[in-house]
Amino acid sequence: MARDKTVVVIGAGAAGCMAAIYAAEAGADVLLLERMKDGGRKILISGGGRCNVLPSQLSPAQYFTASSPNTLKKMLLSWPLADQRRFFEQTLNIPLKLEPESGKLFPVSDKARDVRDGLVDHAKHLGVRFQHDCYVMGLRSEGGKWFVQVEGGSEIETSRVIVATGGLSVPATGSDGTGMRLLRKLGHTIHDVYPALTPLTCEPPRHGDLAGVSLEVTLKSKELQTTGGFLFTHRGYSGPSVLNISHVAVLSRMRGGEREPVFVQWTARDAQSWNTALQQKGTTSLGAVIRRDLPARLADALMHEANVDPQTTTSQLKKEQRQRLVEVLVDYQLPWTGDEGYKKAEVTGGGVALSEVDPKTMESRLHPRLFLCGEVLDAFGPIGGYNFAWGWATGRAAGIGVSP
């Protein structure tokens, strides 16, 4: 008897669209369900509306998971970066360009809509059927079939299901944790979920008067060091360096006890370099020396915190004053109390344990003919296209794995 070719993909985001494309390309009859009136909303808002499609370099060591790093590596590298880029440029006809200062790849058009529409149009060209405004309420298997229960009471019968529902980040795009709830009911292990790549906050906003000031910094915790842009906000701190270390802070808050301290090195200068600069003989004021390397408002704020008069000259500076000043310049403990949560998180940390998914086919090890991909899985990377790379790779693997 011929194998049933029907496949239902739940979620029309990055991973879901890619899964649908590769399943249809292999001959499956694909129905893609999306709860919103259109899909791929995270694609549309990514990169400030430009869509950071991919990073220019990719390493599994840049990703975080509570599961096996080796399993993550197998999943991520199942579709090499060069081949992913070739798919967008040759298959979808969306040329990409490198932004040298960030190492990110954007569409030449700088339009995220070109990426989303390119995926959707190609899927439709391959015969994928889209059903929008369709909210999935449950999943059950019976007699070798899967039944997808949708809002309103009806069920869709299919031979295989791909869950690509995303996580909890940016709920306005349709991510509400539905997939994780459905998979937990089916017995899958869900590692603790939390907002990742999210701004940190400080209450009361100790540096609220510095809102809008930005610079390149290095942030350090016991577990991680990040370097990149840093932005003071009215509520706290944002920018790539903050987002990339935020999960360390978020997890420490979730676990209770003492919150993980985050330290800032405000410039490329280390302690020795600052000590040298601050011990120069002459009549140059401290304010003039420090403002050469830092935005004026921040320089003044740090000198105030170190209890040092900006008009003091380097010749007048006492040893203990210099030590306090160097500490706030090189090893400043950032006063954070919370985070912006899922509302502004770029991705969800945690998710389905990778050990419960076949890394080659993305098929559930608990339920035959059930496949998982994208943000619903326990893995995420830094900002810069890394999470799209994860979505593209795992989506493709699921699409191939599910194919007849």
C-alpha positions in Angstrom: 0.0 0.0 0.0 1.3 3.4 -0.9 2.4 5.6 2.0 0.1 8.5 2.9 1.8 11.7 1.7 -0.2 14.1 3.9 1.8 16.4 6.2 0.5 19.1 8.5 3.0 21.8 9.6 1.9 23.9 12.6 3.4 27.4 12.5 4.3 29.5 9.4 7.4 31.1 10.8 11.0 30.6 9.7 11.3 26.9 10.7 7.8 26.1 9.6 8.0 27.6 6.2 11.3 25.9 5.6 9.9 22.6 6.7 6.9 22.9 4.4 9.1 23.8 1.5 11.4 20.8 1.8 8.5 18.4 2.6 6.6 19.6 -0.5 9.8 19.4 -2.6 10.1 15.7 -1.7 6.5 15.0 -2.8 4.4 15.5 0.3 1.0 17.0 0.3 1.6 19.8 2.8 -1.0 21.9 4.8 0.6 24.7 6.8 -1.5 26.0 9.7 -0.9 29.5 11.1 -2.8 31.1 13.9 -2.3 34.7 12.7 -3.8 36.2 9.5 -0.3 36.0 8.0 2.8 34.1 8.9 6.5 35.0 9.5 5.9 38.1 11.6 9.2 37.6 13.4 10.9 37.6 10.0 9.2 40.9 9.2 10.3 42.7 12.4 13.8 41.2 12.6 16.9 43.4 12.0 14.8 46.6 12.3 12.6 45.5 9.3 15.7 44.5 7.3 15.9 40.8 8.4 19.3 39.6 9.4 18.9 36.3 7.4 22.2 34.7 8.5 25.4 35.3 10.3 28.6 35.3 8.1 30.2 32.7 10.3 28.6 29.9 12.4 29.9 27.8 15.3 27.8 25.5 17.5 29.9 26.8 20.5 28.0 30.1 20.2 24.7 28.5 21.1 23.2 27.7 24.5 21.2 24.6 25.6 20.5 22.6 28.7 20.6 19.5 26.5 23.5 17.8 24.8 25.8 20.3 23.0 26.8 17.4 20.7 23.2 16.9 19.7 22.8 20.6 19.1 25.9 20.5 16.9 24.5 17.7 14.7 21.2 19.5 14.2 22.8 22.9 13.5 25.4 21.7 11.1 23.0 19.4 9.1 22.7 22.3 6.7 26.1 24.1 6.3 26.0 27.9 6.3 27.2 28.2 2.7 24.4 26.0 1.5 21.8 28.0 3.5 23.1 31.2 1.8 22.9 29.5 -1.6 19.3 28.5 -0.9 18.3 32.2 -0.4 20.3 33.6 -3.2 19.8 30.9 -5.9 16.5 29.1 -5.0 14.6 32.1 -3.6 16.5 34.7 -5.8 17.2 36.9 -2.7 20.7 38.2 -3.0 22.4 38.8 0.4 25.0 41.3 1.4 27.5 41.4 4.3 27.4 44.2 6.8 31.2 44.2 7.6 31.0 45.9 11.0 28.5 43.4 12.4 29.2 40.3 10.4 25.5 40.0 9.5 24.0 39.0 6.2 21.0 41.1 5.0 19.0 41.0 1.8 20.4 43.5 -0.7 17.0 45.2 -0.7 17.1 45.7 3.1 13.5 44.5 3.1 12.5 41.8 5.5 9.2 41.4 3.6 11.2 40.1 0.6 12.5 37.2 2.8 9.1 36.3 4.3 7.3 36.6 0.9 10.0 34.7 -0.9 9.6 31.8 1.5 5.8 31.9 1.2 5.7 32.2 -2.5 8.2 29.4 -3.0 6.2 27.2 -0.7 3.0 27.9 -2.6 4.8 27.3 -5.9 5.6 23.8 -4.6 1.9 23.2 -3.7 1.9 24.0 0.0 -1.6 25.0 1.2 -1.8 27.7 3.8 -4.6 27.9 6.4 -4.5 31.2 8.4 -6.4 32.2 11.5 -6.2 28.6 12.5 -5.5 28.0 16.2 -4.4 24.5 17.2 -5.8 23.3 20.4 -4.5 19.7 20.7 -2.7 16.8 19.1 -3.5 13.1 19.4 -2.5 10.0 17.5 -4.7 6.9 16.9 -4.3 4.0 14.6 -1.1 5.3 13.0 -2.7 8.6 12.2 -2.4 12.1 13.8 -5.4 14.3 14.5 -4.8 18.0 14.8 -7.6 19.6 16.9 -8.3 23.2 15.9 -10.3 26.0 17.5 -14.0 25.4 16.9 -13.9 21.7 17.5 -12.9 20.3 14.2 -10.0 17.9 13.6 -7.6 17.6 10.7 -6.5 14.0 10.0 -3.0 13.5 8.7 -0.2 10.9 8.5 2.5 13.2 10.0 2.8 16.4 11.9 5.6 19.0 12.1 5.5 21.3 15.1 7.1 24.6 14.4 5.2 26.8 16.7 8.1 28.9 18.1 8.4 29.8 21.8 7.1 32.6 23.9 9.1 35.6 22.7 7.4 38.6 21.2 3.8 37.3 21.8 2.4 39.9 19.5 3.7 37.8 16.6 1.7 34.8 17.6 4.2 33.1 19.9 2.3 32.0 23.0 3.9 28.7 23.9 1.2 26.6 22.4 3.6 24.0 20.9 5.4 23.5 24.2 2.1 23.0 26.0 0.9 20.4 23.4 4.2 18.6 23.5 4.3 18.5 27.3 0.8 16.8 27.2 2.3 14.3 24.9 5.0 13.4 27.4 7.9 15.4 26.1 10.4 16.9 28.6 10.3 20.7 28.4 13.4 22.2 29.9 12.6 25.4 31.9 11.8 28.2 29.5 12.8 31.8 30.0 13.2 35.0 28.0 16.6 35.3 26.3 18.2 38.1 24.3 16.1 40.6 26.3 17.0 44.0 27.7 17.8 44.3 31.4 16.1 46.8 33.7 16.9 48.7 36.9 14.2 49.8 39.3 14.5 52.6 40.2 16.2 53.5 36.9 19.6 54.5 38.3 20.9 55.6 34.9 17.6 56.9 33.4 19.2 60.3 32.7 21.7 58.6 30.4 18.9 57.2 28.1 20.0 57.3 24.5 23.8 57.1 25.2 25.4 54.3 23.3 28.9 52.9 23.0 30.9 49.6 22.5 31.6 47.8 25.7 32.6 44.4 27.2 30.3 42.7 29.7 31.4 40.0 32.0 29.8 37.5 34.3 31.1 34.3 35.9 29.9 32.3 32.9 30.1 34.5 29.9 31.8 37.5 28.3 30.2 39.6 25.5 31.5 42.5 23.5 29.4 44.9 21.4 27.0 47.8 21.4 25.5 49.0 24.7 22.5 51.3 25.0 21.2 53.1 28.0 17.4 53.1 28.1 14.8 54.9 30.3 14.3 51.6 32.1 17.7 50.0 32.0 20.1 48.7 29.3 19.9 47.2 25.9 22.1 46.7 22.8 23.8 43.5 21.5 26.2 43.1 24.4 23.4 43.3 26.9 21.0 41.0 25.0 23.7 38.3 24.5 24.4 38.1 28.3 20.9 38.7 29.5 20.0 35.0 29.8 22.7 34.6 32.5 21.0 37.3 34.6 17.5 36.0 33.8 18.3 32.5 34.9 19.9 33.7 38.1 16.8 35.7 39.0 14.5 32.7 38.2 16.5 30.4 40.4 16.3 32.7 43.4 19.1 33.6 45.7 21.8 36.1 44.8 21.4 37.6 41.3 24.3 37.1 38.9 26.5 40.2 38.9 27.3 41.7 35.5 30.4 43.8 35.2 31.2 46.4 32.5 34.5 47.4 30.9 33.4 50.6 29.3 36.2 51.0 26.7 38.9 48.9 25.1 41.4 50.2 27.7 42.3 47.8 30.5 43.3 48.7 34.0 47.0 49.2 33.1 46.1 51.4 30.2 43.8 53.6 32.3 46.4 53.8 35.2 49.0 55.0 32.7 46.6 57.6 31.2 45.6 58.9 34.7 49.2 59.3 36.0 50.4 61.6 33.3 52.1 64.7 34.6 50.6 68.0 33.6 47.5 70.2 34.0 45.1 68.1 31.9 41.8 67.6 33.8 40.4 64.2 34.5 37.3 65.1 32.6 39.2 65.9 29.5 41.1 62.6 29.7 38.1 60.4 30.2 35.8 62.1 27.7 38.4 61.3 25.0 37.2 57.6 25.3 33.7 57.9 26.6 30.5 59.9 25.8 30.6 63.0 27.9 27.4 62.3 29.9 28.6 58.8 30.8 32.1 60.0 31.6 30.7 62.6 34.0 28.4 60.0 35.6 31.2 57.6 36.2 33.4 60.3 37.7 30.6 61.2 40.0 30.1 57.6 41.1 33.9 57.4 41.8 33.6 60.6 43.8 36.2 62.3 41.7 36.0 66.0 40.6 36.3 66.2 36.8 38.3 69.4 37.2 41.0 67.6 39.1 44.2 67.3 37.1 46.1 64.1 36.6 48.9 65.5 38.6 46.6 66.2 41.5 44.9 62.8 41.5 45.5 60.8 44.6 46.3 57.0 44.4 43.0 56.0 46.1 41.0 58.2 43.8 42.7 56.8 40.8 42.0 53.2 42.0 38.3 54.0 42.5 38.1 55.6 39.0 39.9 52.7 37.3 37.5 50.3 38.9 34.4 52.0 37.6 36.0 52.3 34.2 37.1 48.7 33.9 35.1 46.6 36.3 31.9 48.5 36.9 29.1 46.4 38.4 26.0 47.1 36.4 23.0 47.7 38.7 20.2 45.6 37.2 17.1 44.3 39.0 15.0 42.6 36.3 14.4 42.3 32.5 11.9 43.2 29.8 10.7 39.6 29.6 9.2 37.9 26.6 7.6 41.1 25.3 11.0 42.3 24.1 13.0 39.0 24.1 14.3 38.0 20.7 14.1 34.3 21.5 13.0 31.8 24.1 15.6 29.9 26.1 14.8 26.3 27.1 12.3 24.1 25.3 11.9 20.5 24.3 14.9 18.3 25.4 17.1 17.6 22.4 17.6 14.1 23.5 14.0 13.3 22.7 14.4 14.3 19.0 16.3 12.4 16.3 19.0 14.9 15.3 19.0 13.6 11.7 15.3 13.6 10.9 13.9 15.8 13.8 11.4 13.0 14.5 10.2 12.7 18.1 11.7 9.7 19.9 8.5 9.4 21.9 5.9 9.5 19.1 6.4 8.2 15.5 5.6 10.6 12.7 5.8 13.7 14.9 8.6 16.1 14.1 9.8 19.2 15.9 11.9 22.1 14.7 12.9 25.7 15.4 12.4 27.7 18.6 10.3 25.0 20.3 13.5 23.1 20.8 16.0 23.7 23.7 18.6 25.8 21.9 19.3 29.5 21.0 22.2 31.5 19.8 23.3 35.1 20.0 21.8 37.9 18.0 23.0 38.3 14.5 21.1 35.7 12.4 22.1 32.7 14.5 18.6 31.9 15.6 17.4 32.1 12.0 20.2 29.7 11.0 18.9 27.3 13.7 15.3 27.7 12.4 16.4 27.2 8.7 18.5 24.1 9.5 16.1 22.3 11.8 13.1 23.2 9.6 14.8 21.8 6.5 15.8 18.6 8.4 12.2 18.1 9.6 10.9 18.7 6.1 13.3 16.1 4.7 12.7 13.7 7.6 9.0 13.8 7.2 9.0 13.3 3.5 7.5 10.1 1.9 
